[in-house]
Amino acid sequence: MALQAKYQSLINLANSLGASSLSVKEQGNVLHINGTVATDDAKQKLWDAYNSIDPDMRAGDLVLNIEVVGGAGVFYVVQKGDSLSKIAKSYPNTTWQEIFEANKDQIKDPNLIQIGQKLRIPS
């Protein structure tokens, strides 16, 4: 539990960035944090937070495995009259909920999207 306390600010940040499938496990003397985030920017913020705790990354007591959902990604620019469900209908095997989850960094309410927003479409 000491390692979890050491990295609690990083865990809190991951949660505030909307990290999905967040898993925090301590094995031996190493804390493993795994999950997915919606953007490369969110991933970089997590690495920056880790760097502020262990600047030279010498402690060797953390494995941070954060992936960006959608990979390089497909993006969609919101047009007049769009809704998340209307956008999802254009992408097979994608629901409006998945689009919402992948863009939580910029969408707080799934009913309030803005014209011109660039949304990541998860694969």
Phi and psi restraints in degrees (range 20) as a CNS / XPLOR table:
assign (resid 1 and name C) (resid 2 and name N)
       (resid 2 and name CA) (resid 2 and name C) 1.0 -63.4 20.0 2
assign (resid 2 and name N) (resid 2 and name CA)
       (resid 2 and name C) (resid 3 and name N) 1.0 -38.0 20.0 2
assign (resid 2 and name C) (resid 3 and name N)
       (resid 3 and name CA) (resid 3 and name C) 1.0 -67.3 20.0 2
assign (resid 3 and name N) (resid 3 and name CA)
       (resid 3 and name C) (resid 4 and name N) 1.0 -39.2 20.0 2
assign (resid 3 and name C) (resid 4 and name N)
       (resid 4 and name CA) (resid 4 and name C) 1.0 -63.3 20.0 2
assign (resid 4 and name N) (resid 4 and name CA)
       (resid 4 and name C) (resid 5 and name N) 1.0 -38.5 20.0 2
assign (resid 4 and name C) (resid 5 and name N)
       (resid 5 and name CA) (resid 5 and name C) 1.0 -65.7 20.0 2
assign (resid 5 and name N) (resid 5 and name CA)
       (resid 5 and name C) (resid 6 and name N) 1.0 -40.5 20.0 2
assign (resid 5 and name C) (resid 6 and name N)
       (resid 6 and name CA) (resid 6 and name C) 1.0 -59.9 20.0 2
assign (resid 6 and name N) (resid 6 and name CA)
       (resid 6 and name C) (resid 7 and name N) 1.0 -40.1 20.0 2
assign (resid 6 and name C) (resid 7 and name N)
       (resid 7 and name CA) (resid 7 and name C) 1.0 -104.0 20.0 2
assign (resid 7 and name N) (resid 7 and name CA)
       (resid 7 and name C) (resid 8 and name N) 1.0 17.6 20.0 2
assign (resid 7 and name C) (resid 8 and name N)
       (resid 8 and name CA) (resid 8 and name C) 1.0 -59.8 20.0 2
assign (resid 8 and name N) (resid 8 and name CA)
       (resid 8 and name C) (resid 9 and name N) 1.0 -36.8 20.0 2
assign (resid 8 and name C) (resid 9 and name N)
       (resid 9 and name CA) (resid 9 and name C) 1.0 -64.0 20.0 2
assign (resid 9 and name N) (resid 9 and name CA)
       (resid 9 and name C) (resid 10 and name N) 1.0 -35.0 20.0 2
assign (resid 9 and name C) (resid 10 and name N)
       (resid 10 and name CA) (resid 10 and name C) 1.0 -67.9 20.0 2
assign (resid 10 and name N) (resid 10 and name CA)
       (resid 10 and name C) (resid 11 and name N) 1.0 -42.1 20.0 2
assign (resid 10 and name C) (resid 11 and name N)
       (resid 11 and name CA) (resid 11 and name C) 1.0 -63.9 20.0 2
assign (resid 11 and name N) (resid 11 and name CA)
       (resid 11 and name C) (resid 12 and name N) 1.0 -43.4 20.0 2
assign (resid 11 and name C) (resid 12 and name N)
       (resid 12 and name CA) (resid 12 and name C) 1.0 -62.0 20.0 2
assign (resid 12 and name N) (resid 12 and name CA)
       (resid 12 and name C) (resid 13 and name N) 1.0 -41.2 20.0 2
assign (resid 12 and name C) (resid 13 and name N)
       (resid 13 and name CA) (resid 13 and name C) 1.0 -63.3 20.0 2
assign (resid 13 and name N) (resid 13 and name CA)
       (resid 13 and name C) (resid 14 and name N) 1.0 -43.5 20.0 2
assign (resid 13 and name C) (resid 14 and name N)
       (resid 14 and name CA) (resid 14 and name C) 1.0 -57.7 20.0 2
assign (resid 14 and name N) (resid 14 and name CA)
       (resid 14 and name C) (resid 15 and name N) 1.0 -43.5 20.0 2
assign (resid 14 and name C) (resid 15 and name N)
       (resid 15 and name CA) (resid 15 and name C) 1.0 -64.8 20.0 2
assign (resid 15 and name N) (resid 15 and name CA)
       (resid 15 and name C) (resid 16 and name N) 1.0 -41.8 20.0 2
assign (resid 15 and name C) (resid 16 and name N)
       (resid 16 and name CA) (resid 16 and name C) 1.0 -69.3 20.0 2
assign (resid 16 and name N) (resid 16 and name CA)
       (resid 16 and name C) (resid 17 and name N) 1.0 -25.2 20.0 2
assign (resid 16 and name C) (resid 17 and name N)
       (resid 17 and name CA) (resid 17 and name C) 1.0 -84.3 20.0 2
assign (resid 17 and name N) (resid 17 and name CA)
       (resid 17 and name C) (resid 18 and name N) 1.0 1.0 20.0 2
assign (resid 17 and name C) (resid 18 and name N)
       (resid 18 and name CA) (resid 18 and name C) 1.0 78.1 20.0 2
assign (resid 18 and name N) (resid 18 and name CA)
       (resid 18 and name C) (resid 19 and name N) 1.0 29.0 20.0 2
assign (resid 18 and name C) (resid 19 and name N)
       (resid 19 and name CA) (resid 19 and name C) 1.0 -58.6 20.0 2
assign (resid 19 and name N) (resid 19 and name CA)
       (resid 19 and name C) (resid 20 and name N) 1.0 133.3 20.0 2
assign (resid 19 and name C) (resid 20 and name N)
       (resid 20 and name CA) (resid 20 and name C) 1.0 -97.4 20.0 2
assign (resid 20 and name N) (resid 20 and name CA)
       (resid 20 and name C) (resid 21 and name N) 1.0 155.5 20.0 2
assign (resid 20 and name C) (resid 21 and name N)
       (resid 21 and name CA) (resid 21 and name C) 1.0 51.7 20.0 2
assign (resid 21 and name N) (resid 21 and name CA)
       (resid 21 and name C) (resid 22 and name N) 1.0 37.1 20.0 2
assign (resid 21 and name C) (resid 22 and name N)
       (resid 22 and name CA) (resid 22 and name C) 1.0 -69.4 20.0 2
assign (resid 22 and name N) (resid 22 and name CA)
       (resid 22 and name C) (resid 23 and name N) 1.0 126.1 20.0 2
assign (resid 22 and name C) (resid 23 and name N)
       (resid 23 and name CA) (resid 23 and name C) 1.0 -127.5 20.0 2
assign (resid 23 and name N) (resid 23 and name CA)
       (resid 23 and name C) (resid 24 and name N) 1.0 126.8 20.0 2
assign (resid 23 and name C) (resid 24 and name N)
       (resid 24 and name CA) (resid 24 and name C) 1.0 -125.1 20.0 2
assign (resid 24 and name N) (resid 24 and name CA)
       (resid 24 and name C) (resid 25 and name N) 1.0 113.5 20.0 2
assign (resid 24 and name C) (resid 25 and name N)
       (resid 25 and name CA) (resid 25 and name C) 1.0 -135.2 20.0 2
assign (resid 25 and name N) (resid 25 and name CA)
       (resid 25 and name C) (resid 26 and name N) 1.0 135.6 20.0 2
assign (resid 25 and name C) (resid 26 and name N)
       (resid 26 and name CA) (resid 26 and name C) 1.0 -101.6 20.0 2
assign (resid 26 and name N) (resid 26 and name CA)
       (resid 26 and name C) (resid 27 and name N) 1.0 123.0 20.0 2
assign (resid 26 and name C) (resid 27 and name N)
       (resid 27 and name CA) (resid 27 and name C) 1.0 -127.6 20.0 2
assign (resid 27 and name N) (resid 27 and name CA)
       (resid 27 and name C) (resid 28 and name N) 1.0 117.1 20.0 2
assign (resid 27 and name C) (resid 28 and name N)
       (resid 28 and name CA) (resid 28 and name C) 1.0 65.0 20.0 2
assign (resid 28 and name N) (resid 28 and name CA)
       (resid 28 and name C) (resid 29 and name N) 1.0 -126.7 20.0 2
assign (resid 28 and name C) (resid 29 and name N)
       (resid 29 and name CA) (resid 29 and name C) 1.0 -107.7 20.0 2
assign (resid 29 and name N) (resid 29 and name CA)
       (resid 29 and name C) (resid 30 and name N) 1.0 29.0 20.0 2
assign (resid 29 and name C) (resid 30 and name N)
       (resid 30 and name CA) (resid 30 and name C) 1.0 -131.2 20.0 2
assign (resid 30 and name N) (resid 30 and name CA)
       (resid 30 and name C) (resid 31 and name N) 1.0 133.8 20.0 2
assign (resid 30 and name C) (resid 31 and name N)
       (resid 31 and name CA) (resid 31 and name C) 1.0 -97.0 20.0 2
assign (resid 31 and name N) (resid 31 and name CA)
       (resid 31 and name C) (resid 32 and name N) 1.0 128.1 20.0 2
assign (resid 31 and name C) (resid 32 and name N)
       (resid 32 and name CA) (resid 32 and name C) 1.0 -107.3 20.0 2
assign (resid 32 and name N) (resid 32 and name CA)
       (resid 32 and name C) (resid 33 and name N) 1.0 120.0 20.0 2
assign (resid 32 and name C) (resid 33 and name N)
       (resid 33 and name CA) (resid 33 and name C) 1.0 -116.8 20.0 2
assign (resid 33 and name N) (resid 33 and name CA)
       (resid 33 and name C) (resid 34 and name N) 1.0 119.2 20.0 2
assign (resid 33 and name C) (resid 34 and name N)
       (resid 34 and name CA) (resid 34 and name C) 1.0 -125.6 20.0 2
assign (resid 34 and name N) (resid 34 and name CA)
       (resid 34 and name C) (resid 35 and name N) 1.0 146.9 20.0 2
assign (resid 34 and name C) (resid 35 and name N)
       (resid 35 and name CA) (resid 35 and name C) 1.0 171.5 20.0 2
assign (resid 35 and name N) (resid 35 and name CA)
       (resid 35 and name C) (resid 36 and name N) 1.0 -177.0 20.0 2
assign (resid 35 and name C) (resid 36 and name N)
       (resid 36 and name CA) (resid 36 and name C) 1.0 -127.6 20.0 2
assign (resid 36 and name N) (resid 36 and name CA)
       (resid 36 and name C) (resid 37 and name N) 1.0 148.9 20.0 2
assign (resid 36 and name C) (resid 37 and name N)
       (resid 37 and name CA) (resid 37 and name C) 1.0 -128.1 20.0 2
assign (resid 37 and name N) (resid 37 and name CA)
       (resid 37 and name C) (resid 38 and name N) 1.0 167.0 20.0 2
assign (resid 37 and name C) (resid 38 and name N)
       (resid 38 and name CA) (resid 38 and name C) 1.0 -84.2 20.0 2
assign (resid 38 and name N) (resid 38 and name CA)
       (resid 38 and name C) (resid 39 and name N) 1.0 -23.4 20.0 2
assign (resid 38 and name C) (resid 39 and name N)
       (resid 39 and name CA) (resid 39 and name C) 1.0 -137.8 20.0 2
assign (resid 39 and name N) (resid 39 and name CA)
       (resid 39 and name C) (resid 40 and name N) 1.0 159.5 20.0 2
assign (resid 39 and name C) (resid 40 and name N)
       (resid 40 and name CA) (resid 40 and name C) 1.0 -64.2 20.0 2
assign (resid 40 and name N) (resid 40 and name CA)
       (resid 40 and name C) (resid 41 and name N) 1.0 -34.2 20.0 2
assign (resid 40 and name C) (resid 41 and name N)
       (resid 41 and name CA) (resid 41 and name C) 1.0 -61.6 20.0 2
assign (resid 41 and name N) (resid 41 and name CA)
       (resid 41 and name C) (resid 42 and name N) 1.0 -43.2 20.0 2
assign (resid 41 and name C) (resid 42 and name N)
       (resid 42 and name CA) (resid 42 and name C) 1.0 -63.6 20.0 2
assign (resid 42 and name N) (resid 42 and name CA)
       (resid 42 and name C) (resid 43 and name N) 1.0 -41.5 20.0 2
assign (resid 42 and name C) (resid 43 and name N)
       (resid 43 and name CA) (resid 43 and name C) 1.0 -62.3 20.0 2
assign (resid 43 and name N) (resid 43 and name CA)
       (resid 43 and name C) (resid 44 and name N) 1.0 -42.6 20.0 2
assign (resid 43 and name C) (resid 44 and name N)
       (resid 44 and name CA) (resid 44 and name C) 1.0 -64.5 20.0 2
assign (resid 44 and name N) (resid 44 and name CA)
       (resid 44 and name C) (resid 45 and name N) 1.0 -37.6 20.0 2
assign (resid 44 and name C) (resid 45 and name N)
       (resid 45 and name CA) (resid 45 and name C) 1.0 -60.8 20.0 2
assign (resid 45 and name N) (resid 45 and name CA)
       (resid 45 and name C) (resid 46 and name N) 1.0 -38.7 20.0 2
assign (resid 45 and name C) (resid 46 and name N)
       (resid 46 and name CA) (resid 46 and name C) 1.0 -66.7 20.0 2
assign (resid 46 and name N) (resid 46 and name CA)
       (resid 46 and name C) (resid 47 and name N) 1.0 -42.7 20.0 2
assign (resid 46 and name C) (resid 47 and name N)
       (resid 47 and name CA) (resid 47 and name C) 1.0 -66.2 20.0 2
assign (resid 47 and name N) (resid 47 and name CA)
       (resid 47 and name C) (resid 48 and name N) 1.0 -36.4 20.0 2
assign (resid 47 and name C) (resid 48 and name N)
       (resid 48 and name CA) (resid 48 and name C) 1.0 -64.3 20.0 2
assign (resid 48 and name N) (resid 48 and name CA)
       (resid 48 and name C) (resid 49 and name N) 1.0 -40.0 20.0 2
assign (resid 48 and name C) (resid 49 and name N)
       (resid 49 and name CA) (resid 49 and name C) 1.0 -64.8 20.0 2
assign (resid 49 and name N) (resid 49 and name CA)
       (resid 49 and name C) (resid 50 and name N) 1.0 -41.0 20.0 2
assign (resid 49 and name C) (resid 50 and name N)
       (resid 50 and name CA) (resid 50 and name C) 1.0 -62.1 20.0 2
assign (resid 50 and name N) (resid 50 and name CA)
       (resid 50 and name C) (resid 51 and name N) 1.0 -43.2 20.0 2
assign (resid 50 and name C) (resid 51 and name N)
       (resid 51 and name CA) (resid 51 and name C) 1.0 -62.8 20.0 2
assign (resid 51 and name N) (resid 51 and name CA)
       (resid 51 and name C) (resid 52 and name N) 1.0 -31.2 20.0 2
assign (resid 51 and name C) (resid 52 and name N)
       (resid 52 and name CA) (resid 52 and name C) 1.0 -73.7 20.0 2
assign (resid 52 and name N) (resid 52 and name CA)
       (resid 52 and name C) (resid 53 and name N) 1.0 -26.4 20.0 2
assign (resid 52 and name C) (resid 53 and name N)
       (resid 53 and name CA) (resid 53 and name C) 1.0 -81.8 20.0 2
assign (resid 53 and name N) (resid 53 and name CA)
       (resid 53 and name C) (resid 54 and name N) 1.0 -42.1 20.0 2
assign (resid 53 and name C) (resid 54 and name N)
       (resid 54 and name CA) (resid 54 and name C) 1.0 -131.8 20.0 2
assign (resid 54 and name N) (resid 54 and name CA)
       (resid 54 and name C) (resid 55 and name N) 1.0 78.2 20.0 2
assign (resid 54 and name C) (resid 55 and name N)
       (resid 55 and name CA) (resid 55 and name C) 1.0 -51.7 20.0 2
assign (resid 55 and name N) (resid 55 and name CA)
       (resid 55 and name C) (resid 56 and name N) 1.0 -38.7 20.0 2
assign (resid 55 and name C) (resid 56 and name N)
       (resid 56 and name CA) (resid 56 and name C) 1.0 -98.1 20.0 2
assign (resid 56 and name N) (resid 56 and name CA)
       (resid 56 and name C) (resid 57 and name N) 1.0 2.6 20.0 2
assign (resid 56 and name C) (resid 57 and name N)
       (resid 57 and name CA) (resid 57 and name C) 1.0 50.6 20.0 2
assign (resid 57 and name N) (resid 57 and name CA)
       (resid 57 and name C) (resid 58 and name N) 1.0 43.8 20.0 2
assign (resid 57 and name C) (resid 58 and name N)
       (resid 58 and name CA) (resid 58 and name C) 1.0 -96.8 20.0 2
assign (resid 58 and name N) (resid 58 and name CA)
       (resid 58 and name C) (resid 59 and name N) 1.0 -17.6 20.0 2
assign (resid 58 and name C) (resid 59 and name N)
       (resid 59 and name CA) (resid 59 and name C) 1.0 -61.7 20.0 2
assign (resid 59 and name N) (resid 59 and name CA)
       (resid 59 and name C) (resid 60 and name N) 1.0 -34.4 20.0 2
assign (resid 59 and name C) (resid 60 and name N)
       (resid 60 and name CA) (resid 60 and name C) 1.0 66.3 20.0 2
assign (resid 60 and name N) (resid 60 and name CA)
       (resid 60 and name C) (resid 61 and name N) 1.0 21.9 20.0 2
assign (resid 60 and name C) (resid 61 and name N)
       (resid 61 and name CA) (resid 61 and name C) 1.0 -110.2 20.0 2
assign (resid 61 and name N) (resid 61 and name CA)
       (resid 61 and name C) (resid 62 and name N) 1.0 13.5 20.0 2
assign (resid 61 and name C) (resid 62 and name N)
       (resid 62 and name CA) (resid 62 and name C) 1.0 -140.4 20.0 2
assign (resid 62 and name N) (resid 62 and name CA)
       (resid 62 and name C) (resid 63 and name N) 1.0 134.9 20.0 2
assign (resid 62 and name C) (resid 63 and name N)
       (resid 63 and name CA) (resid 63 and name C) 1.0 -115.1 20.0 2
assign (resid 63 and name N) (resid 63 and name CA)
       (resid 63 and name C) (resid 64 and name N) 1.0 113.5 20.0 2
assign (resid 63 and name C) (resid 64 and name N)
       (resid 64 and name CA) (resid 64 and name C) 1.0 -107.7 20.0 2
assign (resid 64 and name N) (resid 64 and name CA)
       (resid 64 and name C) (resid 65 and name N) 1.0 108.9 20.0 2
assign (resid 64 and name C) (resid 65 and name N)
       (resid 65 and name CA) (resid 65 and name C) 1.0 -118.4 20.0 2
assign (resid 65 and name N) (resid 65 and name CA)
       (resid 65 and name C) (resid 66 and name N) 1.0 92.7 20.0 2
assign (resid 65 and name C) (resid 66 and name N)
       (resid 66 and name CA) (resid 66 and name C) 1.0 -117.5 20.0 2
assign (resid 66 and name N) (resid 66 and name CA)
       (resid 66 and name C) (resid 67 and name N) 1.0 125.7 20.0 2
assign (resid 66 and name C) (resid 67 and name N)
       (resid 67 and name CA) (resid 67 and name C) 1.0 -112.4 20.0 2
assign (resid 67 and name N) (resid 67 and name CA)
       (resid 67 and name C) (resid 68 and name N) 1.0 151.3 20.0 2
assign (resid 67 and name C) (resid 68 and name N)
       (resid 68 and name CA) (resid 68 and name C) 1.0 -92.8 20.0 2
assign (resid 68 and name N) (resid 68 and name CA)
       (resid 68 and name C) (resid 69 and name N) 1.0 122.4 20.0 2
assign (resid 68 and name C) (resid 69 and name N)
       (resid 69 and name CA) (resid 69 and name C) 1.0 -67.5 20.0 2
assign (resid 69 and name N) (resid 69 and name CA)
       (resid 69 and name C) (resid 70 and name N) 1.0 141.1 20.0 2
assign (resid 69 and name C) (resid 70 and name N)
       (resid 70 and name CA) (resid 70 and name C) 1.0 87.2 20.0 2
assign (resid 70 and name N) (resid 70 and name CA)
       (resid 70 and name C) (resid 71 and name N) 1.0 1.0 20.0 2
assign (resid 70 and name C) (resid 71 and name N)
       (resid 71 and name CA) (resid 71 and name C) 1.0 54.2 20.0 2
assign (resid 71 and name N) (resid 71 and name CA)
       (resid 71 and name C) (resid 72 and name N) 1.0 -139.5 20.0 2
assign (resid 71 and name C) (resid 72 and name N)
       (resid 72 and name CA) (resid 72 and name C) 1.0 -58.2 20.0 2
assign (resid 72 and name N) (resid 72 and name CA)
       (resid 72 and name C) (resid 73 and name N) 1.0 -30.0 20.0 2
assign (resid 72 and name C) (resid 73 and name N)
       (resid 73 and name CA) (resid 73 and name C) 1.0 86.7 20.0 2
assign (resid 73 and name N) (resid 73 and name CA)
       (resid 73 and name C) (resid 74 and name N) 1.0 151.2 20.0 2
assign (resid 73 and name C) (resid 74 and name N)
       (resid 74 and name CA) (resid 74 and name C) 1.0 -107.2 20.0 2
assign (resid 74 and name N) (resid 74 and name CA)
       (resid 74 and name C) (resid 75 and name N) 1.0 135.8 20.0 2
assign (resid 74 and name C) (resid 75 and name N)
       (resid 75 and name CA) (resid 75 and name C) 1.0 -119.7 20.0 2
assign (resid 75 and name N) (resid 75 and name CA)
       (resid 75 and name C) (resid 76 and name N) 1.0 152.8 20.0 2
assign (resid 75 and name C) (resid 76 and name N)
       (resid 76 and name CA) (resid 76 and name C) 1.0 -133.2 20.0 2
assign (resid 76 and name N) (resid 76 and name CA)
       (resid 76 and name C) (resid 77 and name N) 1.0 133.6 20.0 2
assign (resid 76 and name C) (resid 77 and name N)
       (resid 77 and name CA) (resid 77 and name C) 1.0 -97.3 20.0 2
assign (resid 77 and name N) (resid 77 and name CA)
       (resid 77 and name C) (resid 78 and name N) 1.0 123.0 20.0 2
assign (resid 77 and name C) (resid 78 and name N)
       (resid 78 and name CA) (resid 78 and name C) 1.0 -63.3 20.0 2
assign (resid 78 and name N) (resid 78 and name CA)
       (resid 78 and name C) (resid 79 and name N) 1.0 131.7 20.0 2
assign (resid 78 and name C) (resid 79 and name N)
       (resid 79 and name CA) (resid 79 and name C) 1.0 -110.2 20.0 2
assign (resid 79 and name N) (resid 79 and name CA)
       (resid 79 and name C) (resid 80 and name N) 1.0 164.3 20.0 2
assign (resid 79 and name C) (resid 80 and name N)
       (resid 80 and name CA) (resid 80 and name C) 1.0 -57.1 20.0 2
assign (resid 80 and name N) (resid 80 and name CA)
       (resid 80 and name C) (resid 81 and name N) 1.0 132.1 20.0 2
assign (resid 80 and name C) (resid 81 and name N)
       (resid 81 and name CA) (resid 81 and name C) 1.0 89.5 20.0 2
assign (resid 81 and name N) (resid 81 and name CA)
       (resid 81 and name C) (resid 82 and name N) 1.0 -3.7 20.0 2
assign (resid 81 and name C) (resid 82 and name N)
       (resid 82 and name CA) (resid 82 and name C) 1.0 -75.5 20.0 2
assign (resid 82 and name N) (resid 82 and name CA)
       (resid 82 and name C) (resid 83 and name N) 1.0 152.6 20.0 2
assign (resid 82 and name C) (resid 83 and name N)
       (resid 83 and name CA) (resid 83 and name C) 1.0 -137.7 20.0 2
assign (resid 83 and name N) (resid 83 and name CA)
       (resid 83 and name C) (resid 84 and name N) 1.0 164.0 20.0 2
assign (resid 83 and name C) (resid 84 and name N)
       (resid 84 and name CA) (resid 84 and name C) 1.0 -61.5 20.0 2
assign (resid 84 and name N) (resid 84 and name CA)
       (resid 84 and name C) (resid 85 and name N) 1.0 -38.3 20.0 2
assign (resid 84 and name C) (resid 85 and name N)
       (resid 85 and name CA) (resid 85 and name C) 1.0 -68.4 20.0 2
assign (resid 85 and name N) (resid 85 and name CA)
       (resid 85 and name C) (resid 86 and name N) 1.0 -37.0 20.0 2
assign (resid 85 and name C) (resid 86 and name N)
       (resid 86 and name CA) (resid 86 and name C) 1.0 -65.7 20.0 2
assign (resid 86 and name N) (resid 86 and name CA)
       (resid 86 and name C) (resid 87 and name N) 1.0 -42.2 20.0 2
assign (resid 86 and name C) (resid 87 and name N)
       (resid 87 and name CA) (resid 87 and name C) 1.0 -63.5 20.0 2
assign (resid 87 and name N) (resid 87 and name CA)
       (resid 87 and name C) (resid 88 and name N) 1.0 -43.3 20.0 2
assign (resid 87 and name C) (resid 88 and name N)
       (resid 88 and name CA) (resid 88 and name C) 1.0 -61.0 20.0 2
assign (resid 88 and name N) (resid 88 and name CA)
       (resid 88 and name C) (resid 89 and name N) 1.0 -32.1 20.0 2
assign (resid 88 and name C) (resid 89 and name N)
       (resid 89 and name CA) (resid 89 and name C) 1.0 -63.7 20.0 2
assign (resid 89 and name N) (resid 89 and name CA)
       (resid 89 and name C) (resid 90 and name N) 1.0 -21.9 20.0 2
assign (resid 89 and name C) (resid 90 and name N)
       (resid 90 and name CA) (resid 90 and name C) 1.0 -83.0 20.0 2
assign (resid 90 and name N) (resid 90 and name CA)
       (resid 90 and name C) (resid 91 and name N) 1.0 -9.9 20.0 2
assign (resid 90 and name C) (resid 91 and name N)
       (resid 91 and name CA) (resid 91 and name C) 1.0 -123.5 20.0 2
assign (resid 91 and name N) (resid 91 and name CA)
       (resid 91 and name C) (resid 92 and name N) 1.0 108.0 20.0 2
assign (resid 91 and name C) (resid 92 and name N)
       (resid 92 and name CA) (resid 92 and name C) 1.0 -56.2 20.0 2
assign (resid 92 and name N) (resid 92 and name CA)
       (resid 92 and name C) (resid 93 and name N) 1.0 143.1 20.0 2
assign (resid 92 and name C) (resid 93 and name N)
       (resid 93 and name CA) (resid 93 and name C) 1.0 63.8 20.0 2
assign (resid 93 and name N) (resid 93 and name CA)
       (resid 93 and name C) (resid 94 and name N) 1.0 23.4 20.0 2
assign (resid 93 and name C) (resid 94 and name N)
       (resid 94 and name CA) (resid 94 and name C) 1.0 -126.2 20.0 2
assign (resid 94 and name N) (resid 94 and name CA)
       (resid 94 and name C) (resid 95 and name N) 1.0 131.2 20.0 2
assign (resid 94 and name C) (resid 95 and name N)
       (resid 95 and name CA) (resid 95 and name C) 1.0 -102.8 20.0 2
assign (resid 95 and name N) (resid 95 and name CA)
       (resid 95 and name C) (resid 96 and name N) 1.0 162.9 20.0 2
assign (resid 95 and name C) (resid 96 and name N)
       (resid 96 and name CA) (resid 96 and name C) 1.0 -63.0 20.0 2
assign (resid 96 and name N) (resid 96 and name CA)
       (resid 96 and name C) (resid 97 and name N) 1.0 -31.4 20.0 2
assign (resid 96 and name C) (resid 97 and name N)
       (resid 97 and name CA) (resid 97 and name C) 1.0 -65.1 20.0 2
assign (resid 97 and name N) (resid 97 and name CA)
       (resid 97 and name C) (resid 98 and name N) 1.0 -39.0 20.0 2
assign (resid 97 and name C) (resid 98 and name N)
       (resid 98 and name CA) (resid 98 and name C) 1.0 -67.0 20.0 2
assign (resid 98 and name N) (resid 98 and name CA)
       (resid 98 and name C) (resid 99 and name N) 1.0 -38.7 20.0 2
assign (resid 98 and name C) (resid 99 and name N)
       (resid 99 and name CA) (resid 99 and name C) 1.0 -64.9 20.0 2
assign (resid 99 and name N) (resid 99 and name CA)
       (resid 99 and name C) (resid 100 and name N) 1.0 -42.4 20.0 2
assign (resid 99 and name C) (resid 100 and name N)
       (resid 100 and name CA) (resid 100 and name C) 1.0 -59.6 20.0 2
assign (resid 100 and name N) (resid 100 and name CA)
       (resid 100 and name C) (resid 101 and name N) 1.0 -48.7 20.0 2
assign (resid 100 and name C) (resid 101 and name N)
       (resid 101 and name CA) (resid 101 and name C) 1.0 -60.3 20.0 2
assign (resid 101 and name N) (resid 101 and name CA)
       (resid 101 and name C) (resid 102 and name N) 1.0 -39.4 20.0 2
assign (resid 101 and name C) (resid 102 and name N)
       (resid 102 and name CA) (resid 102 and name C) 1.0 -72.0 20.0 2
assign (resid 102 and name N) (resid 102 and name CA)
       (resid 102 and name C) (resid 103 and name N) 1.0 -13.8 20.0 2
assign (resid 102 and name C) (resid 103 and name N)
       (resid 103 and name CA) (resid 103 and name C) 1.0 -125.3 20.0 2
assign (resid 103 and name N) (resid 103 and name CA)
       (resid 103 and name C) (resid 104 and name N) 1.0 23.4 20.0 2
assign (resid 103 and name C) (resid 104 and name N)
       (resid 104 and name CA) (resid 104 and name C) 1.0 -60.2 20.0 2
assign (resid 104 and name N) (resid 104 and name CA)
       (resid 104 and name C) (resid 105 and name N) 1.0 -20.1 20.0 2
assign (resid 104 and name C) (resid 105 and name N)
       (resid 105 and name CA) (resid 105 and name C) 1.0 -69.1 20.0 2
assign (resid 105 and name N) (resid 105 and name CA)
       (resid 105 and name C) (resid 106 and name N) 1.0 -20.0 20.0 2
assign (resid 105 and name C) (resid 106 and name N)
       (resid 106 and name CA) (resid 106 and name C) 1.0 -126.5 20.0 2
assign (resid 106 and name N) (resid 106 and name CA)
       (resid 106 and name C) (resid 107 and name N) 1.0 -10.1 20.0 2
assign (resid 106 and name C) (resid 107 and name N)
       (resid 107 and name CA) (resid 107 and name C) 1.0 -117.6 20.0 2
assign (resid 107 and name N) (resid 107 and name CA)
       (resid 107 and name C) (resid 108 and name N) 1.0 116.9 20.0 2
assign (resid 107 and name C) (resid 108 and name N)
       (resid 108 and name CA) (resid 108 and name C) 1.0 -93.7 20.0 2
assign (resid 108 and name N) (resid 108 and name CA)
       (resid 108 and name C) (resid 109 and name N) 1.0 -29.4 20.0 2
assign (resid 108 and name C) (resid 109 and name N)
       (resid 109 and name CA) (resid 109 and name C) 1.0 -130.0 20.0 2
assign (resid 109 and name N) (resid 109 and name CA)
       (resid 109 and name C) (resid 110 and name N) 1.0 120.8 20.0 2
assign (resid 109 and name C) (resid 110 and name N)
       (resid 110 and name CA) (resid 110 and name C) 1.0 -63.0 20.0 2
assign (resid 110 and name N) (resid 110 and name CA)
       (resid 110 and name C) (resid 111 and name N) 1.0 -15.8 20.0 2
assign (resid 110 and name C) (resid 111 and name N)
       (resid 111 and name CA) (resid 111 and name C) 1.0 -88.8 20.0 2
assign (resid 111 and name N) (resid 111 and name CA)
       (resid 111 and name C) (resid 112 and name N) 1.0 -4.1 20.0 2
assign (resid 111 and name C) (resid 112 and name N)
       (resid 112 and name CA) (resid 112 and name C) 1.0 -123.8 20.0 2
assign (resid 112 and name N) (resid 112 and name CA)
       (resid 112 and name C) (resid 113 and name N) 1.0 80.1 20.0 2
assign (resid 112 and name C) (resid 113 and name N)
       (resid 113 and name CA) (resid 113 and name C) 1.0 -105.2 20.0 2
assign (resid 113 and name N) (resid 113 and name CA)
       (resid 113 and name C) (resid 114 and name N) 1.0 153.4 20.0 2
assign (resid 113 and name C) (resid 114 and name N)
       (resid 114 and name CA) (resid 114 and name C) 1.0 -112.3 20.0 2
assign (resid 114 and name N) (resid 114 and name CA)
       (resid 114 and name C) (resid 115 and name N) 1.0 142.5 20.0 2
assign (resid 114 and name C) (resid 115 and name N)
       (resid 115 and name CA) (resid 115 and name C) 1.0 -56.1 20.0 2
assign (resid 115 and name N) (resid 115 and name CA)
       (resid 115 and name C) (resid 116 and name N) 1.0 133.4 20.0 2
assign (resid 115 and name C) (resid 116 and name N)
       (resid 116 and name CA) (resid 116 and name C) 1.0 93.9 20.0 2
assign (resid 116 and name N) (resid 116 and name CA)
       (resid 116 and name C) (resid 117 and name N) 1.0 -12.8 20.0 2
assign (resid 116 and name C) (resid 117 and name N)
       (resid 117 and name CA) (resid 117 and name C) 1.0 -63.4 20.0 2
assign (resid 117 and name N) (resid 117 and name CA)
       (resid 117 and name C) (resid 118 and name N) 1.0 138.1 20.0 2
assign (resid 117 and name C) (resid 118 and name N)
       (resid 118 and name CA) (resid 118 and name C) 1.0 -99.6 20.0 2
assign (resid 118 and name N) (resid 118 and name CA)
       (resid 118 and name C) (resid 119 and name N) 1.0 109.4 20.0 2
assign (resid 118 and name C) (resid 119 and name N)
       (resid 119 and name CA) (resid 119 and name C) 1.0 -103.0 20.0 2
assign (resid 119 and name N) (resid 119 and name CA)
       (resid 119 and name C) (resid 120 and name N) 1.0 137.7 20.0 2
assign (resid 119 and name C) (resid 120 and name N)
       (resid 120 and name CA) (resid 120 and name C) 1.0 -79.3 20.0 2
assign (resid 120 and name N) (resid 120 and name CA)
       (resid 120 and name C) (resid 121 and name N) 1.0 131.7 20.0 2
assign (resid 120 and name C) (resid 121 and name N)
       (resid 121 and name CA) (resid 121 and name C) 1.0 -103.1 20.0 2
assign (resid 121 and name N) (resid 121 and name CA)
       (resid 121 and name C) (resid 122 and name N) 1.0 112.6 20.0 2
assign (resid 121 and name C) (resid 122 and name N)
       (resid 122 and name CA) (resid 122 and name C) 1.0 -68.8 20.0 2
assign (resid 122 and name N) (resid 122 and name CA)
       (resid 122 and name C) (resid 123 and name N) 1.0 150.0 20.0 2
